[in-house]
Amino acid sequence: MDQQSPVAAESAPPRWHAPARAVGFVGASLAVGAFPSFSLRSTITMIGLGGAFFWLGVTRRLTRHPAVRRIARQALWWLVPVLVFATFELVSFALGSTPAHPTLSALADPVLQHYWARAAVFLGWISGYWALVKR
Amino acid sequence: MSATRIVTLVAYGLALVLIVVLEVAGRREGSRVPTLAQLCGFVMRYRVGRVPLGRVALLGFWWWVGFHFFAR
């Protein structure tokens, strides 16, 4: 039978944290999904929420995952998708983000006008931000 | 639909597929390819003096992404 060490048990967050966080993130996503772009509500939300997460991530108020001290050279493979995306994104941006040369933002805008898509993408964004904060 | 638009869409799709492939490869037993989370963790360790530059850069980038797509 697995038993947590006293140190691990002491540092482990209470069990209700994860479900409470999930409910909070889903609730925030359902609310933000209704905020249109260029609105005061969305601007204040993104500045406030983004700033709070940024502050949590930079300070040491939360326990973090163990540090990754070294990675293998195979990490360079990650440059391939980054370069493919960055090349086309930058070229499209330089050419004015037209229908013939769309940036990701231009492709995403019509999708993000729909409530459920906006809420789902926001849920992905806030979950990703939390994962970064805890790293 | 113009040819350049199709090429651009294919390129974005290819980048997404490559990310999924690398993530799956990174999660395999004994893989030397890091997962995206491990890569982010490594980048976030980068410091210049007392400034956690990697951490500030990644958190700041993600904040900007959210602002760009939801508030601009």
Backbone of each chain as ProteinMPNN parsed JSONL, in Angstrom:
{"seq_chain_A": "MDQQSPVAAESAPPRWHAPARAVGFVGASLAVGAFPSFSLRSTITMIGLGGAFFWLGVTRRLTRHPAVRRIARQALWWLVPVLVFATFELVSFALGSTPAHPTLSALADPVLQHYWARAAVFLGWISGYWALVKR", "coords_chain_A": {"N_chain_A": [[0.849, -1.192, 0.0], [0.56, 2.181, -0.885], [2.123, 4.8, 0.798], [2.174, 8.165, 1.748], [5.068, 10.122, 2.299], [5.921, 11.917, 5.322], [6.794, 14.497, 4.621], [5.884, 14.812, 1.993], [3.156, 14.539, 2.406], [2.713, 16.774, 3.919], [3.289, 18.852, 2.158], [1.552, 18.419, 0.107], [-1.268, 19.657, -1.656], [-4.573, 20.366, -0.291], [-7.261, 17.999, -0.88], [-9.528, 19.122, -2.019], [-8.717, 21.191, -3.586], [-8.112, 20.772, -6.381], [-10.649, 19.997, -7.67], [-12.086, 22.329, -6.961], [-10.643, 24.293, -8.238], [-11.009, 23.512, -10.901], [-13.776, 23.925, -11.175], [-13.811, 26.681, -10.791], [-12.282, 27.566, -13.001], [-13.841, 26.659, -15.162], [-16.187, 28.072, -14.659], [-15.238, 30.72, -14.901], [-14.568, 30.652, -17.588], [-17.045, 30.268, -18.822], [-18.172, 32.691, -18.196], [-16.396, 34.599, -19.337], [-16.598, 33.878, -21.973], [-18.801, 35.2, -22.854], [-18.017, 37.781, -23.083], [-17.466, 40.274, -25.389], [-14.881, 40.935, -27.895], [-12.701, 43.77, -27.67], [-14.123, 44.971, -25.688], [-14.798, 46.684, -22.598], [-15.134, 45.01, -20.419], [-13.845, 42.603, -21.183], [-11.252, 43.527, -21.502], [-10.555, 44.465, -18.923], [-10.817, 42.053, -17.53], [-8.809, 40.472, -18.724], [-6.507, 41.913, -18.138], [-6.606, 41.976, -15.328], [-6.912, 39.216, -14.504], [-4.85, 38.003, -15.963], [-2.689, 39.462, -14.968], [-2.767, 38.734, -12.266], [-2.202, 35.973, -12.376], [0.305, 36.109, -13.531], [1.736, 37.368, -11.516], [1.472, 35.442, -9.492], [2.946, 33.451, -10.685], [5.529, 34.471, -10.886], [6.279, 35.13, -8.306], [6.944, 33.27, -5.27], [4.717, 32.039, -4.133], [3.216, 29.797, -4.529], [3.485, 26.22, -4.478], [5.754, 24.579, -6.646], [6.223, 22.441, -9.537], [8.832, 19.92, -9.563], [12.058, 21.18, -10.485], [13.264, 21.21, -13.867], [16.294, 20.156, -14.612], [18.078, 19.49, -16.652], [17.917, 18.84, -20.17], [17.7, 16.598, -22.975], [19.541, 16.676, -26.124], [17.706, 16.161, -28.034], [15.644, 17.825, -27.636], [15.789, 19.845, -29.4], [14.216, 19.179, -31.539], [11.81, 20.366, -31.108], [12.053, 22.829, -32.187], [11.299, 22.62, -34.811], [8.348, 22.592, -35.321], [7.942, 25.128, -34.223], [9.451, 26.859, -35.838], [8.251, 26.396, -38.354], [5.637, 27.343, -37.882], [6.207, 30.007, -37.019], [7.489, 31.114, -39.248], [5.481, 31.17, -41.287], [3.554, 32.666, -39.979], [4.838, 35.13, -39.51], [5.483, 35.934, -42.123], [2.902, 36.141, -43.211], [1.902, 38.139, -41.566], [3.606, 40.248, -42.258], [2.763, 40.626, -44.838], [0.366, 41.777, -44.499], [-1.757, 40.346, -43.369], [-3.947, 39.211, -44.96], [-6.848, 37.703, -46.638], [-5.609, 35.94, -48.429], [-3.163, 35.583, -47.264], [-3.335, 34.646, -44.369], [-2.994, 35.455, -40.897], [-2.725, 33.665, -37.761], [-4.4, 34.901, -35.951], [-6.257, 36.176, -37.624], [-7.538, 33.983, -38.664], [-8.605, 32.933, -36.366], [-10.367, 34.835, -35.335], [-13.103, 34.851, -36.523], [-13.975, 32.404, -35.5], [-13.82, 32.769, -32.751], [-15.907, 34.427, -32.314], [-18.097, 33.023, -31.686], [-19.96, 31.947, -28.905], [-19.542, 29.437, -27.444], [-17.195, 28.45, -28.535], [-15.44, 30.489, -27.908], [-15.542, 30.378, -25.107], [-14.478, 27.805, -24.729], [-11.884, 28.011, -25.804], [-10.875, 29.923, -24.108], [-10.901, 28.477, -21.741], [-8.894, 26.616, -22.31], [-6.762, 28.385, -22.507], [-6.576, 29.52, -19.898], [-6.117, 27.229, -18.4], [-3.669, 26.402, -19.451], [-2.137, 28.576, -18.671], [-2.197, 28.3, -15.906], [-0.794, 25.895, -15.688], [1.715, 26.775, -16.471], [2.252, 28.606, -14.444], [2.597, 26.874, -12.286], [4.907, 25.569, -12.946]], "CA_chain_A": [[0.0, 0.0, 0.0], [1.34, 3.408, -0.955], [1.939, 5.755, 1.883], [2.907, 9.389, 1.508], [6.014, 10.475, 3.346], [5.415, 13.071, 6.072], [7.085, 15.74, 3.905], [4.976, 14.903, 0.849], [1.808, 14.766, 2.906], [2.637, 18.138, 4.41], [3.337, 19.805, 1.062], [0.49, 18.151, -0.863], [-2.426, 20.541, -1.441], [-5.798, 19.647, 0.106], [-7.912, 17.309, -2.002], [-10.59, 19.912, -2.642], [-8.141, 22.244, -4.433], [-8.22, 20.495, -7.823], [-12.019, 20.201, -8.169], [-12.495, 23.734, -6.803], [-9.979, 25.049, -9.307], [-11.689, 23.162, -12.158], [-15.063, 24.635, -11.186], [-13.496, 28.102, -10.978], [-11.829, 27.801, -14.38], [-14.989, 26.484, -16.061], [-17.069, 29.213, -14.416], [-14.629, 31.909, -15.515], [-14.64, 30.495, -19.047], [-18.436, 30.501, -19.225], [-18.423, 34.135, -18.085], [-15.582, 35.345, -20.306], [-17.095, 33.553, -23.311], [-19.852, 36.16, -23.221], [-17.448, 39.125, -23.228], [-16.98, 40.482, -26.76], [-13.579, 41.574, -28.055], [-12.645, 45.236, -27.617], [-15.037, 45.505, -24.683], [-14.148, 47.045, -21.343], [-15.157, 43.825, -19.546], [-12.8, 41.644, -21.558], [-9.945, 44.144, -21.256], [-10.313, 44.444, -17.477], [-10.626, 40.655, -17.135], [-7.513, 39.952, -19.164], [-5.459, 42.598, -17.384], [-6.67, 41.543, -13.929], [-6.641, 37.781, -14.362], [-3.493, 37.753, -16.476], [-1.726, 40.046, -14.033], [-2.757, 37.926, -11.036], [-1.489, 34.727, -12.67], [1.708, 36.465, -13.747], [2.304, 37.632, -10.189], [1.576, 34.14, -8.815], [3.993, 32.665, -11.328], [6.85, 35.049, -10.674], [6.591, 35.021, -6.884], [7.014, 31.87, -4.828], [3.589, 31.818, -3.228], [2.648, 28.468, -4.779], [4.483, 25.161, -4.685], [5.944, 24.322, -8.065], [6.72, 21.127, -9.909], [10.287, 19.866, -9.462], [12.725, 21.867, -11.596], [13.882, 20.385, -14.911], [17.656, 20.686, -14.578], [18.686, 19.35, -17.976], [17.145, 18.098, -21.165], [18.56, 16.032, -24.016], [19.647, 17.457, -27.363], [16.512, 15.901, -28.845], [14.715, 18.942, -27.425], [15.866, 20.72, -30.576], [13.122, 18.842, -32.456], [10.705, 21.297, -30.873], [12.232, 24.013, -33.031], [10.696, 22.415, -36.139], [7.021, 23.223, -35.413], [8.022, 26.557, -33.901], [9.933, 27.575, -37.027], [7.221, 26.306, -39.402], [4.566, 28.278, -37.532], [6.695, 31.394, -36.963], [7.78, 31.569, -40.608], [4.247, 31.514, -41.997], [2.875, 33.728, -39.232], [5.536, 36.404, -39.734], [5.313, 36.317, -43.536], [1.504, 36.576, -43.362], [1.777, 39.427, -40.871], [4.313, 41.249, -43.068], [1.978, 40.864, -46.063], [-0.856, 42.487, -44.14], [-2.792, 39.435, -42.868], [-5.08, 39.236, -45.895], [-7.404, 36.346, -46.832], [-4.637, 35.096, -49.134], [-2.053, 35.345, -46.337], [-3.942, 34.899, -43.051], [-2.309, 35.122, -39.647], [-3.556, 32.823, -36.895], [-5.441, 35.759, -35.365], [-7.297, 36.4, -38.628], [-8.303, 32.731, -38.766], [-9.285, 32.66, -35.096], [-11.392, 35.838, -35.023], [-14.485, 34.41, -36.769], [-14.3, 31.278, -34.608], [-13.973, 33.28, -31.39], [-17.14, 35.2, -32.179], [-19.126, 32.121, -31.175], [-19.836, 31.87, -27.446], [-18.976, 28.199, -26.902], [-15.804, 28.357, -28.982], [-14.693, 31.47, -27.108], [-15.421, 29.843, -23.748], [-13.59, 26.631, -24.749], [-10.502, 28.466, -26.009], [-10.462, 30.586, -22.865], [-10.606, 27.411, -20.764], [-7.565, 26.122, -22.662], [-5.762, 29.41, -22.185], [-6.403, 29.677, -18.452], [-5.505, 25.985, -17.91], [-2.261, 26.476, -19.834], [-1.485, 29.599, -17.832], [-2.017, 27.698, -14.574], [0.292, 24.912, -15.807], [2.978, 27.53, -16.486], [2.448, 29.174, -13.099], [3.043, 25.816, -11.379], [6.181, 25.013, -13.413]], "C_chain_A": [[0.887, 1.245, 0.0], [1.056, 4.292, 0.254], [2.76, 6.992, 1.583], [3.885, 9.613, 2.644], [5.462, 11.684, 4.087], [5.635, 14.378, 5.327], [6.113, 15.932, 2.755], [3.562, 15.207, 1.307], [1.64, 16.211, 3.343], [2.547, 19.138, 3.251], [2.218, 19.591, 0.044], [-0.69, 19.076, -0.591], [-3.636, 19.739, -1.002], [-6.523, 19.091, -1.109], [-8.943, 18.172, -2.724], [-10.038, 20.963, -3.589], [-8.403, 22.006, -5.914], [-9.66, 20.642, -8.335], [-12.496, 21.637, -8.04], [-11.894, 24.589, -7.913], [-10.677, 24.782, -10.651], [-13.02, 23.902, -12.275], [-14.836, 26.125, -11.441], [-13.111, 28.418, -12.414], [-13.003, 27.687, -15.358], [-15.952, 27.666, -15.901], [-16.548, 30.485, -15.058], [-14.75, 31.842, -17.032], [-16.055, 30.762, -19.553], [-18.775, 31.993, -19.157], [-17.682, 34.897, -19.178], [-16.036, 35.062, -21.737], [-18.142, 34.55, -23.793], [-19.311, 37.573, -23.414], [-16.947, 39.315, -24.659], [-15.586, 41.114, -26.777], [-13.741, 43.09, -28.021], [-13.626, 45.82, -26.604], [-14.255, 45.801, -23.411], [-14.055, 45.83, -20.422], [-14.026, 42.863, -19.882], [-11.418, 42.225, -21.279], [-9.595, 44.086, -19.767], [-10.049, 43.016, -17.004], [-9.233, 40.162, -17.504], [-6.359, 40.629, -18.435], [-5.435, 42.076, -15.944], [-6.276, 40.096, -13.733], [-5.219, 37.447, -14.818], [-2.436, 38.271, -15.527], [-1.618, 39.234, -12.758], [-1.977, 36.627, -11.252], [-0.003, 35.004, -12.858], [2.409, 36.669, -12.403], [2.483, 36.317, -9.413], [2.731, 33.318, -9.384], [5.39, 33.177, -11.048], [7.257, 34.969, -9.203], [6.588, 33.544, -6.49], [5.892, 31.542, -3.853], [2.986, 30.432, -3.387], [3.782, 27.451, -4.892], [4.538, 24.838, -6.18], [6.339, 22.868, -8.293], [8.246, 21.112, -9.746], [10.937, 20.48, -10.701], [13.298, 20.858, -12.591], [15.303, 20.916, -15.095], [18.381, 20.537, -15.907], [17.786, 18.55, -18.895], [18.096, 17.649, -22.267], [18.568, 16.917, -25.263], [18.42, 17.279, -28.251], [15.442, 16.989, -28.642], [14.701, 19.876, -28.639], [14.779, 20.406, -31.607], [11.95, 19.802, -32.303], [10.845, 22.567, -31.706], [11.518, 23.87, -34.376], [9.287, 23.007, -36.207], [7.049, 24.714, -35.126], [8.446, 27.354, -35.137], [8.913, 27.542, -38.163], [6.129, 27.336, -39.132], [5.048, 29.727, -37.625], [6.959, 31.938, -38.362], [6.504, 32.03, -41.311], [3.496, 32.637, -41.296], [3.519, 35.089, -39.537], [5.387, 36.878, -41.18], [3.9, 36.839, -43.758], [1.289, 37.939, -42.719], [2.413, 40.538, -41.703], [3.53, 41.593, -44.329], [0.599, 41.427, -45.754], [-1.996, 41.637, -43.619], [-4.074, 39.532, -43.7], [-5.691, 37.839, -45.99], [-6.443, 35.41, -47.553], [-3.456, 34.73, -48.243], [-2.548, 35.585, -44.91], [-2.995, 34.571, -41.892], [-3.245, 34.24, -38.821], [-4.699, 33.644, -36.293], [-6.592, 35.95, -36.349], [-8.165, 35.149, -38.794], [-9.144, 32.498, -37.512], [-10.455, 33.607, -34.843], [-12.821, 35.375, -35.316], [-14.92, 33.266, -35.865], [-14.623, 31.803, -33.209], [-15.192, 34.189, -31.22], [-18.282, 34.338, -31.635], [-18.896, 31.869, -29.68], [-19.1, 30.612, -26.971], [-17.516, 28.014, -27.315], [-14.932, 29.291, -28.141], [-14.471, 30.947, -25.675], [-14.442, 28.67, -23.715], [-12.13, 27.05, -24.913], [-9.993, 29.18, -24.754], [-10.113, 29.55, -21.795], [-9.217, 26.808, -21.041], [-6.48, 27.103, -22.275], [-5.509, 29.48, -20.675], [-5.774, 28.407, -17.847], [-4.01, 25.955, -18.246], [-1.487, 27.463, -18.976], [-1.212, 29.021, -16.436], [-0.862, 26.69, -14.589], [1.647, 25.62, -15.819], [3.289, 28.105, -15.107], [3.048, 28.126, -12.16], [4.373, 25.194, -11.792], [7.341, 25.653, -12.698]], "O_chain_A": [[1.836, 1.35, 0.778], [-0.089, 4.491, 0.66], [3.925, 6.882, 1.203], [3.582, 9.334, 3.804], [4.624, 12.406, 3.547], [4.79, 15.272, 5.374], [5.581, 17.022, 2.541], [2.854, 16.012, 0.701], [0.577, 16.806, 3.167], [1.833, 20.137, 3.336], [1.956, 20.462, -0.785], [-1.077, 19.267, 0.562], [-3.726, 18.55, -1.305], [-6.421, 19.624, -2.214], [-9.199, 17.972, -3.911], [-10.806, 21.576, -4.331], [-8.855, 22.904, -6.625], [-9.884, 21.334, -9.328], [-13.226, 22.126, -8.902], [-12.545, 25.483, -8.453], [-10.906, 25.703, -11.435], [-13.353, 24.437, -13.332], [-15.569, 26.753, -12.204], [-13.558, 29.417, -12.98], [-13.148, 28.506, -16.265], [-16.467, 28.193, -16.887], [-17.301, 31.237, -15.677], [-15.003, 32.854, -17.686], [-16.241, 31.403, -20.587], [-19.564, 32.496, -19.958], [-18.266, 35.736, -19.864], [-15.878, 35.909, -22.616], [-18.342, 34.721, -24.996], [-20.039, 38.464, -23.852], [-16.072, 38.569, -25.097], [-15.164, 41.743, -25.807], [-14.815, 43.614, -28.317], [-13.93, 47.013, -26.644], [-13.185, 45.239, -23.18], [-13.052, 45.63, -19.736], [-13.333, 42.367, -18.993], [-10.512, 41.501, -20.865], [-8.485, 43.707, -19.395], [-9.166, 42.786, -16.178], [-8.56, 39.515, -16.702], [-5.346, 39.992, -18.145], [-4.37, 41.771, -15.407], [-5.42, 39.778, -12.907], [-4.491, 36.711, -14.152], [-1.415, 37.621, -15.298], [-0.526, 39.054, -12.22], [-1.181, 36.23, -10.401], [0.844, 34.234, -12.404], [3.528, 36.201, -12.19], [3.507, 36.104, -8.763], [3.404, 32.584, -8.66], [6.337, 32.394, -10.98], [8.429, 34.766, -8.887], [6.262, 32.678, -7.303], [6.106, 30.844, -2.862], [2.316, 29.941, -2.478], [4.883, 27.771, -5.339], [3.521, 24.826, -6.874], [6.735, 22.162, -7.365], [8.883, 22.164, -9.785], [10.442, 20.325, -11.818], [13.761, 19.786, -12.202], [15.501, 21.99, -15.663], [19.214, 21.374, -16.252], [17.006, 17.704, -18.459], [19.157, 18.239, -22.468], [17.715, 17.788, -25.431], [18.124, 18.117, -29.102], [14.463, 17.056, -29.386], [13.733, 20.599, -28.873], [14.452, 21.246, -32.445], [11.19, 20.025, -33.246], [9.873, 23.295, -31.906], [11.172, 24.868, -35.008], [9.034, 23.85, -37.067], [6.281, 25.48, -35.709], [7.867, 28.396, -35.441], [8.726, 28.54, -38.859], [5.74, 28.097, -40.018], [4.387, 30.571, -38.23], [6.678, 33.106, -38.631], [6.447, 33.131, -41.86], [2.869, 33.469, -41.952], [2.823, 36.072, -39.79], [5.189, 38.066, -41.435], [3.712, 37.862, -44.417], [0.58, 38.787, -43.262], [1.851, 41.624, -41.842], [3.618, 42.712, -44.833], [-0.242, 41.543, -46.645], [-3.103, 42.145, -43.44], [-5.137, 39.891, -43.194], [-5.113, 36.882, -45.474], [-6.463, 34.203, -47.31], [-2.821, 33.693, -48.439], [-2.223, 36.607, -44.306], [-2.297, 33.557, -41.904], [-4.421, 34.092, -39.154], [-5.818, 33.153, -36.143], [-7.76, 35.894, -35.964], [-9.369, 35.243, -39.032], [-10.242, 31.946, -37.577], [-11.432, 33.222, -34.202], [-13.682, 35.492, -34.445], [-16.092, 33.165, -35.503], [-15.57, 31.35, -32.565], [-15.473, 34.662, -30.119], [-19.302, 34.857, -31.182], [-17.771, 31.61, -29.252], [-18.152, 30.703, -26.191], [-16.705, 27.492, -26.55], [-13.833, 28.927, -27.721], [-13.38, 31.057, -25.115], [-13.657, 28.55, -22.774], [-11.245, 26.513, -24.245], [-8.824, 29.054, -24.388], [-9.155, 29.72, -21.041], [-8.462, 26.526, -20.111], [-5.42, 26.72, -21.78], [-4.36, 29.496, -20.233], [-4.994, 28.493, -16.899], [-3.19, 25.536, -17.428], [-0.339, 27.222, -18.603], [-0.141, 29.226, -15.864], [-0.063, 26.626, -13.656], [2.615, 25.122, -15.244], [4.436, 28.093, -14.66], [3.905, 28.445, -11.336], [4.915, 24.37, -11.056], [8.493, 25.311, -12.961]]}, "seq_chain_B": "MSATRIVTLVAYGLALVLIVVLEVAGRREGSRVPTLAQLCGFVMRYRVGRVPLGRVALLGFWWWVGFHFFAR", "coords_chain_B": {"N_chain_B": [[-10.675, 29.723, -53.069], [-7.448, 30.896, -52.471], [-4.185, 29.747, -53.606], [-2.05, 30.422, -51.947], [-3.314, 30.799, -49.532], [-4.205, 28.231, -48.963], [-1.741, 26.911, -48.731], [-0.734, 28.232, -46.488], [-2.621, 27.514, -44.532], [-2.187, 24.762, -44.49], [0.424, 24.743, -43.538], [0.11, 25.786, -40.915], [-1.484, 23.76, -39.893], [0.289, 21.62, -40.146], [2.266, 22.376, -38.316], [0.825, 22.129, -35.95], [0.248, 19.372, -35.952], [2.858, 18.373, -35.769], [3.527, 19.246, -33.223], [1.799, 17.689, -31.663], [2.771, 15.142, -32.327], [5.423, 15.274, -31.316], [4.867, 15.641, -28.61], [3.56, 13.241, -27.979], [5.657, 11.494, -28.57], [7.456, 12.309, -26.619], [6.248, 11.399, -24.326], [6.567, 8.711, -24.321], [7.919, 5.684, -22.943], [11.195, 5.951, -21.727], [11.922, 7.876, -23.55], [13.953, 10.354, -25.145], [13.197, 12.708, -26.03], [11.956, 15.693, -24.809], [8.844, 16.427, -23.099], [6.359, 18.972, -23.807], [5.79, 20.321, -21.454], [8.032, 19.715, -19.879], [9.977, 20.976, -21.389], [9.149, 23.654, -21.201], [9.471, 23.96, -18.443], [12.242, 23.751, -18.266], [13.093, 25.975, -19.773], [12.031, 27.969, -18.174], [13.704, 27.993, -16.043], [15.808, 29.589, -16.671], [17.896, 32.217, -15.814], [18.961, 35.606, -15.427], [21.306, 36.88, -13.621], [19.673, 37.941, -10.796], [17.268, 37.969, -11.941], [14.489, 36.152, -13.027], [14.478, 35.402, -15.966], [13.602, 33.592, -18.0], [11.264, 32.621, -16.884], [9.714, 34.964, -16.578], [9.533, 35.671, -19.267], [8.1, 33.517, -20.506], [5.686, 33.452, -19.001], [4.835, 36.062, -19.447], [4.585, 36.022, -22.218], [2.428, 34.208, -22.501], [0.414, 35.575, -21.216], [0.169, 37.774, -22.928], [-0.746, 36.403, -25.224], [-3.325, 35.615, -24.4], [-4.47, 38.149, -23.974], [-4.319, 39.169, -26.542], [-6.043, 37.502, -28.039], [-8.479, 37.642, -26.689], [-9.085, 40.206, -25.763], [-8.285, 42.303, -27.379]], "CA_chain_B": [[-9.605, 29.86, -52.076], [-6.175, 31.041, -53.181], [-3.161, 28.739, -53.313], [-1.245, 30.854, -50.79], [-4.118, 30.564, -48.312], [-4.169, 26.785, -48.699], [-0.39, 26.588, -48.238], [-0.619, 28.759, -45.126], [-3.435, 26.665, -43.654], [-1.486, 23.477, -44.362], [1.589, 24.964, -42.68], [-0.364, 25.871, -39.531], [-1.918, 22.411, -39.517], [1.49, 20.796, -40.001], [2.899, 22.749, -37.044], [0.002, 21.536, -34.884], [0.467, 17.917, -35.983], [4.211, 18.128, -35.261], [3.492, 19.431, -31.76], [1.16, 16.491, -31.1], [3.698, 14.02, -32.516], [6.532, 15.42, -30.372], [4.343, 15.426, -27.254], [3.341, 11.792, -27.835], [6.993, 10.881, -28.526], [8.056, 12.639, -25.328], [5.587, 10.663, -23.236], [6.878, 7.279, -24.406], [8.887, 5.198, -21.958], [12.601, 6.058, -22.1], [12.133, 8.85, -24.627], [14.881, 11.448, -24.868], [12.523, 13.948, -26.443], [11.177, 16.191, -23.663], [7.466, 16.873, -23.354], [6.255, 20.442, -23.836], [5.85, 20.796, -20.066], [9.437, 19.645, -19.452], [10.708, 22.021, -22.117], [8.795, 24.927, -20.567], [10.12, 23.976, -17.13], [13.673, 24.014, -18.462], [13.245, 27.374, -20.207], [11.672, 28.851, -17.066], [14.804, 28.041, -15.07], [16.846, 30.512, -17.145], [17.959, 33.453, -15.042], [20.07, 36.528, -15.664], [21.491, 37.433, -12.285], [18.544, 37.601, -9.906], [16.006, 38.074, -12.707], [14.072, 34.882, -13.657], [14.115, 35.882, -17.298], [12.818, 32.586, -18.705], [9.94, 32.579, -16.251], [9.016, 36.201, -16.937], [9.274, 35.653, -20.712], [7.019, 32.575, -20.846], [4.427, 33.915, -18.39], [4.455, 37.277, -20.159], [4.112, 35.629, -23.552], [1.097, 33.592, -22.414], [-0.496, 36.676, -20.867], [-0.051, 38.511, -24.177], [-1.588, 35.561, -26.093], [-4.701, 35.75, -23.923], [-4.925, 39.514, -24.233], [-4.436, 39.33, -27.998], [-7.189, 36.797, -28.595], [-9.749, 37.866, -25.978], [-9.382, 41.577, -25.346], [-7.853, 43.351, -28.299]], "C_chain_B": [[-8.257, 29.895, -52.798], [-5.162, 29.983, -52.733], [-2.339, 29.122, -52.079], [-1.999, 30.632, -49.48], [-4.075, 29.078, -47.942], [-2.814, 26.385, -48.123], [-0.234, 27.046, -46.788], [-1.411, 27.9, -44.134], [-2.764, 25.31, -43.428], [-0.287, 23.624, -43.428], [1.182, 25.054, -41.207], [-0.792, 24.489, -39.026], [-0.733, 21.488, -39.289], [2.188, 21.095, -38.665], [2.142, 22.11, -35.875], [0.223, 20.025, -34.8], [1.848, 17.583, -35.407], [4.266, 18.275, -33.739], [2.895, 18.19, -31.091], [2.11, 15.294, -31.184], [4.84, 14.085, -31.491], [6.071, 15.177, -28.936], [4.137, 13.938, -26.996], [4.694, 11.086, -27.733], [7.637, 11.12, -27.16], [7.479, 11.85, -24.17], [5.869, 9.162, -23.279], [7.974, 6.927, -23.412], [10.313, 5.336, -22.498], [12.894, 7.063, -23.195], [13.125, 9.931, -24.21], [14.324, 12.784, -25.36], [11.718, 14.455, -25.25], [9.746, 16.518, -24.063], [7.46, 18.408, -23.351], [6.369, 21.014, -22.422], [7.287, 20.782, -19.55], [10.257, 20.743, -20.116], [10.426, 23.398, -21.499], [9.478, 25.053, -19.205], [11.602, 24.294, -17.24], [13.904, 25.479, -18.846], [12.991, 28.318, -19.031], [12.754, 28.908, -15.981], [15.842, 29.099, -15.428], [16.771, 31.835, -16.391], [19.111, 34.309, -15.543], [20.262, 37.268, -14.353], [20.356, 36.995, -11.388], [17.211, 37.597, -10.643], [15.661, 36.728, -13.353], [13.554, 35.141, -15.07], [13.239, 34.883, -18.066], [11.391, 32.53, -18.201], [9.108, 33.795, -16.664], [8.627, 36.168, -18.422], [8.105, 34.732, -21.055], [5.676, 33.017, -20.275], [3.917, 35.167, -19.104], [3.929, 36.972, -21.548], [2.703, 35.072, -23.458], [0.031, 34.619, -22.049], [-0.848, 37.457, -22.136], [-0.961, 37.719, -25.128], [-3.056, 35.713, -25.694], [-5.265, 37.126, -24.233], [-5.204, 39.704, -25.724], [-5.717, 38.697, -28.534], [-8.523, 37.177, -27.93], [-10.074, 39.323, -25.704], [-9.049, 42.62, -26.384], [-9.031, 43.844, -29.145]], "O_chain_B": [[-7.963, 29.036, -53.63], [-5.264, 29.412, -51.647], [-1.978, 28.267, -51.271], [-1.399, 30.318, -48.451], [-3.93, 28.715, -46.774], [-2.736, 25.624, -47.158], [0.331, 26.329, -45.962], [-0.934, 27.599, -43.04], [-2.773, 24.778, -42.317], [-0.012, 22.736, -42.621], [1.836, 24.464, -40.347], [-0.502, 24.106, -37.893], [-0.735, 20.676, -38.364], [2.642, 20.182, -37.975], [2.752, 21.612, -34.929], [0.366, 19.47, -33.711], [1.991, 16.626, -34.647], [4.964, 17.525, -33.057], [3.414, 17.703, -30.087], [2.237, 14.526, -30.23], [5.183, 13.076, -30.874], [6.795, 14.58, -28.14], [4.49, 13.43, -25.932], [4.866, 10.186, -26.911], [8.287, 10.229, -26.612], [8.142, 11.654, -23.151], [5.459, 8.426, -22.382], [8.833, 7.746, -23.085], [10.601, 4.885, -23.607], [14.008, 7.098, -23.718], [13.133, 10.367, -23.059], [14.909, 13.842, -25.133], [10.878, 13.723, -24.725], [9.471, 16.844, -25.217], [8.431, 19.047, -22.944], [6.973, 22.068, -22.22], [7.717, 21.713, -18.869], [11.119, 21.359, -19.489], [11.338, 24.2, -21.301], [9.996, 26.114, -18.855], [12.153, 25.018, -16.411], [14.797, 26.137, -18.312], [13.655, 29.347, -18.905], [12.716, 29.774, -15.107], [16.664, 29.469, -14.591], [15.725, 32.482, -16.338], [20.117, 33.789, -16.025], [19.49, 38.164, -14.01], [20.106, 35.799, -11.237], [16.169, 37.273, -10.074], [16.449, 36.209, -14.144], [12.351, 35.104, -15.326], [12.259, 35.271, -18.702], [10.44, 32.409, -18.973], [7.946, 33.665, -17.049], [7.529, 36.584, -18.79], [7.214, 35.12, -21.811], [4.655, 32.97, -20.961], [2.717, 35.313, -19.336], [2.959, 37.575, -22.006], [1.853, 35.436, -24.271], [-1.106, 34.543, -22.513], [-2.014, 37.762, -22.385], [-1.844, 38.295, -25.763], [-3.921, 35.916, -26.546], [-6.399, 37.254, -24.696], [-6.197, 40.32, -26.111], [-6.397, 39.279, -29.379], [-9.579, 37.045, -28.548], [-11.23, 39.651, -25.437], [-9.513, 43.754, -26.264], [-8.862, 44.731, -29.982]]}, "name": "protein", "num_of_chains": 2, "seq": "MDQQSPVAAESAPPRWHAPARAVGFVGASLAVGAFPSFSLRSTITMIGLGGAFFWLGVTRRLTRHPAVRRIARQALWWLVPVLVFATFELVSFALGSTPAHPTLSALADPVLQHYWARAAVFLGWISGYWALVKRMSATRIVTLVAYGLALVLIVVLEVAGRREGSRVPTLAQLCGFVMRYRVGRVPLGRVALLGFWWWVGFHFFAR"}
